[in-house]
Amino acid sequence: MKNKHLVMLLLSSCCLAACVDSKYDLSDVNTDDAVMGESWVAPLGTGYVTSDDVVNVEKVPSIREVDGAYVMIYDGEMKIKGKSLRAASDKVEIASEDITTGDIDGLFDGDFVLALTNPHITLKSNVKNASLDCSLAIEAENASKKEVTSSDFTLSTVSPNIWIGPLDPKTDAFKFVKNEKLPGIVQIVPQKIHLSLSADSKQWANAPMDALSELRYAVELPLTPAPEFSAVSVERIEDAFDEDFVDYIFSDGSAKIYGEVTNEMPFDMSIEMVIMDENNVPVDIQFPAQEVKGQSGEVIFEITKEDMPKMKDARHIDLNLHLTGRDQSEALKKGQKTTFNLKLKKEGGISI
């Protein structure tokens, strides 16, 4: 009974003390199944991270919920220019807008590839008594790169609203204009986007003065990762190993942390476990990354006999989640979870 009590203390106050960490909420430890002796197994409990943890939602003001899914939206009204007496070319710029999108950088703490399946731009106009052959130039740039694309369409009383993107929204509210280059515009993680709307100069000159007085835009980036998407999210289990108990458990023998991961989020994951000391320095135990494809998978992190002495300095656990998109894309939604149901297996008993 003494040994079982020790394991209960160890597991509840040491290995999974992360129940106090709001980013990794753990259930109470159940030691009824603990098996003591030369080889024993004890359940560590169940912890989870949510979509709000993996993506830095609070750092990206443009993120909104649309039907439960996360969408970055930049919207407003384009500035419409007055008519000039003489057009210098066949096309004349009639509206433009500069959009600041720098908050996209805050989605993840490290570098990432923002490959999305359906970024799109909508235009809503009050055009009347006119038909204007238009072209929307779209220019995106960050500190080191610039990408440009454009789309042609006609604004008229029949088609006052335009949807530009790679996928047809299947709605009568907009005229769909296909543009397969928009995902590439977004993938550079732009800090700003410039929109410039041009119209046929003769049509614009002959149109009534009130032909177009209002033009609203929306750049919408649904967080639906494409297969090329990649990012890293680091989830910390704070004070995972209590210094009063690590010597008992990891003094000799070998051990492994293993279990099942269930994943509601639309990413495949490669999971790295990094054990840190109290100064946030890795204890130099190399664990092979564990792959979780689809909605569930098994993970095993083995601590060899040779590495057991390094565990005397163990304090925290970092889980580095390497995220990639799937062939079958799904939207990232509020409340989605990745759940870890973990156990600890110890070979060699406990030294007291």
C-alpha positions as CSV (number, residue, x, y, z in Angstrom):
1,M,0.0,0.0,0.0
2,K,2.9,2.3,0.7
3,N,4.2,1.9,-2.8
4,K,0.8,2.5,-4.3
5,H,0.5,5.7,-2.2
6,L,3.8,6.9,-3.5
7,V,2.8,6.4,-7.1
8,M,-0.5,8.2,-6.5
9,L,1.5,11.1,-5.1
10,L,3.9,11.0,-7.9
11,L,1.4,10.9,-10.6
12,S,-1.0,13.5,-9.1
13,S,1.6,16.0,-8.0
14,C,4.5,15.3,-10.3
15,C,4.0,13.7,-13.7
16,L,0.8,15.5,-14.5
17,A,0.7,18.5,-12.4
18,A,-0.2,20.4,-15.5
19,C,-3.8,20.4,-14.4
20,V,-3.0,23.9,-13.1
21,D,-2.0,24.9,-16.6
22,S,-5.0,26.4,-18.5
23,K,-3.5,25.2,-21.8
24,Y,-3.4,21.6,-20.7
25,D,-6.3,20.6,-18.5
26,L,-5.9,17.2,-16.9
27,S,-8.5,15.0,-15.2
28,D,-7.9,13.6,-11.7
29,V,-5.5,10.7,-11.8
30,N,-7.0,7.2,-11.3
31,T,-4.5,4.8,-9.8
32,D,-6.9,1.9,-9.3
33,D,-5.3,0.2,-12.2
34,A,-1.7,0.7,-11.1
35,V,0.4,-2.5,-11.1
36,M,3.5,-2.4,-8.8
37,G,6.6,-4.5,-8.9
38,E,9.5,-5.0,-11.2
39,S,7.3,-3.8,-14.1
40,W,4.3,-1.6,-13.5
41,V,1.9,0.6,-15.4
42,A,-0.1,3.5,-14.1
43,P,-2.6,5.8,-15.9
44,L,-1.4,9.4,-16.0
45,G,-4.7,10.9,-16.9
46,T,-6.3,12.7,-19.8
47,G,-5.2,16.1,-21.0
48,Y,-6.2,18.2,-24.0
49,V,-5.4,21.3,-26.0
50,T,-8.0,23.2,-27.9
51,S,-8.1,25.0,-31.2
52,D,-7.8,28.3,-29.3
53,D,-4.5,27.0,-27.8
54,V,-3.0,25.8,-31.1
55,V,-3.8,28.9,-33.0
56,N,-3.2,32.3,-31.2
57,V,-6.7,33.5,-31.7
58,E,-6.3,36.3,-29.1
59,K,-3.3,37.7,-31.1
60,V,-5.2,38.0,-34.4
61,P,-8.1,40.6,-34.1
62,S,-9.3,39.8,-37.7
63,I,-10.4,36.3,-36.7
64,R,-14.1,35.9,-36.5
65,E,-16.5,32.9,-36.1
66,V,-18.6,32.2,-39.2
67,D,-21.0,29.2,-38.7
68,G,-18.6,28.0,-35.9
69,A,-15.5,28.1,-38.1
70,Y,-12.6,30.5,-37.8
71,V,-12.2,33.0,-40.6
72,M,-9.9,36.0,-40.9
73,I,-11.9,38.9,-42.3
74,Y,-10.6,42.3,-43.5
75,D,-13.5,44.4,-44.8
76,G,-14.4,48.0,-45.4
77,E,-15.4,50.4,-48.2
78,M,-13.2,51.1,-51.2
79,K,-12.5,54.8,-52.1
80,I,-14.3,55.6,-55.4
81,K,-12.5,58.2,-57.5
82,G,-14.2,61.0,-59.4
83,K,-14.3,61.0,-63.2
84,S,-11.5,62.6,-65.1
85,L,-12.0,64.6,-68.3
86,R,-9.5,62.6,-70.3
87,A,-8.5,59.0,-69.9
88,A,-4.9,58.1,-70.6
89,S,-5.7,54.4,-71.6
90,D,-8.4,52.0,-72.2
91,K,-8.8,51.3,-68.5
92,V,-9.1,53.9,-65.7
93,E,-8.8,53.3,-62.0
94,I,-12.1,54.0,-60.3
95,A,-11.5,52.7,-56.8
96,S,-8.7,51.5,-54.5
97,E,-7.9,50.4,-51.0
98,D,-4.8,49.5,-48.9
99,I,-5.5,46.8,-46.3
100,T,-3.2,46.1,-43.4
101,T,-3.0,42.4,-42.7
102,G,0.0,42.3,-40.3
103,D,-1.9,40.5,-37.6
104,I,-1.6,37.3,-39.6
105,D,1.9,37.0,-38.3
106,G,0.5,36.2,-34.9
107,L,-1.3,33.1,-35.8
108,F,1.6,30.9,-34.7
109,D,4.6,31.7,-32.6
110,G,7.1,30.4,-35.2
111,D,7.4,30.3,-39.0
112,F,4.5,28.8,-40.9
113,V,3.1,28.2,-44.4
114,L,-0.4,29.6,-44.6
115,A,-1.7,27.3,-47.3
116,L,-5.5,27.7,-47.3
117,T,-8.1,26.0,-49.6
118,N,-10.5,28.9,-50.2
119,P,-9.3,32.5,-49.6
120,H,-11.6,34.8,-51.4
121,I,-12.6,38.5,-52.0
122,T,-16.1,39.8,-52.3
123,L,-17.3,43.1,-53.7
124,K,-20.7,44.5,-53.1
125,S,-21.7,47.5,-55.1
126,N,-24.7,49.8,-55.7
127,V,-24.1,50.1,-59.5
128,K,-27.1,51.4,-61.4
129,N,-27.9,52.4,-64.9
130,A,-24.6,51.2,-66.1
131,S,-22.6,48.2,-67.2
132,L,-18.8,48.4,-66.4
133,D,-16.2,46.0,-67.7
134,C,-13.8,45.9,-64.7
135,S,-10.5,44.4,-63.5
136,L,-9.5,44.0,-59.9
137,A,-5.8,44.0,-59.4
138,I,-4.7,42.3,-56.1
139,E,-1.2,42.9,-54.8
140,A,0.1,41.3,-51.6
141,E,3.5,41.9,-50.0
142,N,5.5,41.2,-46.9
143,A,9.0,42.4,-45.9
144,S,10.7,40.3,-48.6
145,K,8.2,39.2,-51.2
146,K,5.4,40.5,-53.4
147,E,2.7,38.6,-55.3
148,V,0.2,40.0,-57.8
149,T,-2.9,38.6,-59.5
150,S,-6.0,40.1,-61.1
151,S,-9.6,39.2,-62.1
152,D,-11.9,40.5,-64.8
153,F,-15.7,40.8,-64.5
154,T,-18.6,43.1,-65.3
155,L,-20.3,45.2,-62.7
156,S,-24.0,45.9,-63.6
157,T,-27.4,46.2,-62.1
158,V,-27.8,42.5,-63.0
159,S,-24.5,41.5,-61.3
160,P,-23.6,44.1,-58.6
161,N,-21.9,41.7,-56.3
162,I,-18.7,39.7,-57.1
163,W,-17.0,36.7,-55.5
164,I,-13.4,36.1,-56.5
165,G,-11.7,32.9,-55.4
166,P,-10.6,29.4,-56.3
167,L,-13.9,27.7,-55.3
168,D,-17.5,28.5,-56.4
169,P,-19.6,29.5,-53.4
170,K,-22.8,28.2,-55.1
171,T,-24.9,31.2,-54.2
172,D,-27.1,33.5,-56.2
173,A,-26.0,36.4,-54.1
174,F,-22.7,36.8,-56.0
175,K,-21.4,36.3,-59.5
176,F,-18.5,33.9,-59.1
177,V,-15.2,34.8,-60.8
178,K,-12.6,32.0,-60.6
179,N,-9.1,32.9,-59.5
180,E,-6.8,30.0,-58.6
181,K,-3.8,32.3,-57.7
182,L,-5.4,33.7,-54.6
183,P,-4.1,30.9,-52.3
184,G,-0.6,31.8,-53.5
185,I,-1.2,35.5,-52.6
186,V,-2.1,34.5,-49.0
187,Q,0.6,31.8,-48.6
188,I,3.3,34.5,-48.4
189,V,1.7,35.7,-45.1
190,P,1.2,39.3,-46.4
191,Q,1.6,42.3,-44.2
192,K,-0.6,44.4,-46.5
193,I,-2.9,43.9,-49.5
194,H,-3.6,46.6,-52.1
195,L,-6.8,46.4,-54.2
196,S,-7.2,48.5,-57.3
197,L,-10.4,48.4,-59.4
198,S,-10.2,49.6,-63.0
199,A,-13.1,50.0,-65.5
200,D,-13.3,50.5,-69.2
201,S,-12.6,54.2,-69.6
202,K,-15.3,54.9,-72.2
203,Q,-17.9,53.1,-70.2
204,W,-16.9,55.0,-67.1
205,A,-17.0,58.3,-68.9
206,N,-20.4,57.7,-70.3
207,A,-22.0,56.3,-67.1
208,P,-24.2,58.6,-65.0
209,M,-22.5,60.5,-62.2
210,D,-24.3,58.3,-59.7
211,A,-23.6,55.0,-61.5
212,L,-21.4,53.8,-58.7
213,S,-21.3,55.5,-55.3
214,E,-20.7,52.6,-52.9
215,L,-18.3,49.7,-53.1
216,R,-17.7,47.4,-50.1
217,Y,-15.0,44.8,-50.1
218,A,-14.2,41.8,-47.8
219,V,-11.0,39.8,-47.9
220,E,-12.0,36.5,-46.2
221,L,-9.5,33.8,-45.3
222,P,-11.2,30.7,-43.8
223,L,-8.8,28.7,-41.7
224,T,-9.3,25.6,-43.7
225,P,-5.7,24.2,-44.3
226,A,-4.6,22.8,-47.6
227,P,-2.2,19.9,-47.8
228,E,0.8,22.3,-48.1
229,F,-0.1,24.0,-44.8
230,S,2.5,23.7,-42.1
231,A,3.0,25.2,-38.7
232,V,4.4,24.4,-35.2
233,S,2.5,24.9,-31.9
234,V,4.3,24.4,-28.6
235,E,2.2,23.2,-25.7
236,R,3.8,23.3,-22.2
237,I,3.0,21.0,-19.4
238,E,4.3,23.2,-16.5
239,D,6.0,21.5,-13.5
240,A,5.3,18.1,-14.9
241,F,8.0,16.4,-12.7
242,D,8.2,17.3,-9.0
243,E,11.8,17.4,-7.7
244,D,10.9,15.5,-4.6
245,F,9.8,12.4,-6.5
246,V,11.9,12.1,-9.8
247,D,14.7,10.3,-8.0
248,Y,12.4,7.5,-6.8
249,I,10.9,6.8,-10.2
250,F,13.8,7.5,-12.6
251,S,16.7,6.3,-10.5
252,D,17.2,3.1,-12.5
253,G,15.6,0.8,-15.0
254,S,13.8,2.3,-18.0
255,A,10.4,3.9,-18.6
256,K,8.0,5.0,-21.3
257,I,5.2,7.4,-21.6
258,Y,2.6,6.1,-24.1
259,G,-1.0,6.3,-25.0
260,E,-3.7,7.4,-27.5
261,V,-4.2,10.7,-29.1
262,T,-7.6,11.7,-30.5
263,N,-7.7,14.7,-32.7
264,E,-10.7,16.8,-33.7
265,M,-8.7,19.5,-35.4
266,P,-8.1,19.5,-39.2
267,F,-4.4,18.9,-39.0
268,D,-2.2,15.8,-39.1
269,M,0.4,16.0,-36.4
270,S,4.0,15.0,-35.8
271,I,4.5,15.2,-32.0
272,E,7.9,15.8,-30.4
273,M,8.3,15.5,-26.7
274,V,11.0,17.7,-25.1
275,I,11.8,17.4,-21.4
276,M,13.1,20.6,-19.9
277,D,14.9,21.4,-16.6
278,E,13.9,24.2,-14.2
279,N,15.9,26.7,-16.3
280,N,14.0,25.7,-19.5
281,V,17.0,23.9,-20.9
282,P,16.4,20.5,-22.6
283,V,17.7,17.5,-20.6
284,D,19.2,16.1,-23.8
285,I,16.9,13.1,-24.2
286,Q,16.1,12.5,-27.9
287,F,12.6,11.1,-28.6
288,P,11.6,10.1,-32.1
289,A,8.7,12.2,-33.3
290,Q,5.3,10.4,-33.2
291,E,3.0,10.7,-36.2
292,V,-0.8,11.1,-35.7
293,K,-2.6,10.9,-39.0
294,G,-6.3,11.6,-39.2
295,Q,-8.5,11.5,-36.1
296,S,-6.5,9.2,-33.8
297,G,-3.1,7.6,-33.3
298,E,-0.7,6.0,-30.8
299,V,2.4,7.7,-29.3
300,I,5.3,6.1,-27.4
301,F,8.1,8.1,-25.8
302,E,10.8,5.7,-24.4
303,I,13.3,6.7,-21.7
304,T,16.2,4.2,-22.0
305,K,18.3,3.0,-19.1
306,E,21.1,5.2,-20.4
307,D,18.9,8.3,-20.3
308,M,17.3,7.7,-16.9
309,P,20.0,9.6,-15.0
310,K,19.2,12.7,-17.0
311,M,15.6,12.7,-15.6
312,K,16.9,13.9,-12.2
313,D,16.8,17.4,-13.7
314,A,13.4,17.0,-15.4
315,R,10.8,19.6,-14.5
316,H,8.6,20.5,-17.5
317,I,7.4,18.9,-20.8
318,D,7.1,20.7,-24.1
319,L,5.0,19.0,-26.7
320,N,6.0,20.4,-30.1
321,L,3.0,19.8,-32.4
322,H,4.2,20.0,-36.1
323,L,0.9,20.6,-38.0
324,T,0.3,19.8,-41.6
325,G,-2.8,20.0,-43.8
326,R,-4.8,16.9,-45.0
327,D,-5.8,15.8,-48.5
328,Q,-9.5,16.1,-47.3
329,S,-9.6,19.7,-46.0
330,E,-11.8,20.6,-43.1
331,A,-12.4,23.9,-41.3
332,L,-10.7,24.8,-38.0
333,K,-13.5,25.5,-35.5
334,K,-13.8,26.8,-32.0
335,G,-13.8,24.1,-29.3
336,Q,-12.1,21.4,-31.4
337,K,-9.7,19.4,-29.2
338,T,-6.7,17.2,-29.4
339,T,-6.8,14.8,-26.4
340,F,-3.9,12.9,-24.9
341,N,-4.8,9.8,-22.9
342,L,-1.4,8.8,-21.4
343,K,0.1,6.1,-19.3
344,L,3.5,5.6,-17.6
345,K,5.2,2.2,-17.8
346,K,8.2,1.6,-15.5
347,E,10.7,-1.3,-15.9
348,G,12.9,-2.0,-12.9
349,G,10.7,-1.1,-10.0
350,I,11.1,2.0,-7.7
351,S,14.1,2.8,-5.5
352,I,13.0,4.2,-2.1
